[in-house]
Amino acid sequence: MPTSLAPAEIMIAAIAPMLAGLDHVAVGAQSPIPGSAALLAQAKSGGRMRVSVLGSRDENPFTDGGRELFDCAGQGRIDAFFLSGGQIDGAANINLVGTGDIGAYPKSDQRFPGSFGSAYLYFVVPRVILFREEHTPRTLVEKVDFVSAPGTSAPEIYRPGGPHALVTSRCVFAFDRGAARFHLQSLHPGVTAAAVRAATGFAYDTPADVPTTPLPDAETLTLLRTDIARLVAATYPGFAARTWGL
């Protein structure tokens, strides 16, 4: 078992407390860090929290894939979801389509996997947590090249859902929906505010004193690296091998 925390473990530990007290958390396919955080939060809740992980054989109660997930979300039966993107900007817009001249799509400079249901879920799930391991000006940009899913909407648009936070390998940003702007909530251990500023392409607010992202206590870390890691390995074997050597 590793002695120091991996960046992914710090992100997991930062996300899990954001889910405390929720009833149903859903995780999309290919999202091992949020999936690990959701399963950790479920274990800390004594199993009261329901977690649905698309693409998992054991943690996915849906029999009709994404369509059933969308139905649950539209009915208000999902409290939190997770989104990422090839680009994320300071207004919490995400880009899952590509970069460069999007008008030339599908021959744009770089193509991403596609939006799937991101825009819909962003509008209807109350607590959407954005995540991105790579924290560079290439990924966290001033303005996305293409808006796959908007972070905010006009006041006259009914929108119960939206961004709650952005968690990266360097820090945690909280999102103010009224101001349509991020503010720096915490720095991961060993990361400076100056380093985050240099690595971030969008403007954001910074308090005078930025706290350090809380790390898991010994009991939580052991739980993550044993029971949760084994659960995660069943769906994300590559991630579990890289992170925990399973």
C-alpha angles and dihedrals in degrees: 000000000000117000099211127052118260117225089250090055091052089052091049091050090049094050100044097069090052087066098052114129096014122129104211128020121182127199126198126226119284094022106120097158096054089038091055091047092050093050090047091051089048091053091047089052091057091249094300093119117080116224124192117190115188111223093026120120094206105027099047117088094177117106095188101046120220096359092062090046090053091050091052092048093049090051091054093249097126118072101185139018136171132233135181135173146192084252132021122183137200093268089056092251112151130209119209097157108067148278137266122027101006088181086072092057127175085030095050120137096265130005125213126202095270139255103272105170099337097114093048095047091045088060100046108032109084097213116038114175116201119210137184127169094198107071105187137120086259093065103026100053138176091242129001117242090228129017107227091167125005120230094214138017138205115281093250092059116093106234121156092171135066149121121322103173145339118230120193137167089268108039152336122262121194117210125227106206093193093055093033088225141113125235126197107254102175143349122228114241112286094014120115129212089239091055091052091048091051092048096047122084096196132067119252140164122264125196120226090252118032114200124223117254106259114249123218118266119244094267094050093046091051090049091050094049096046121027097018094043090054091050091048092048091063091063103023107030094162093052092046091050093051096043104035105012093243 
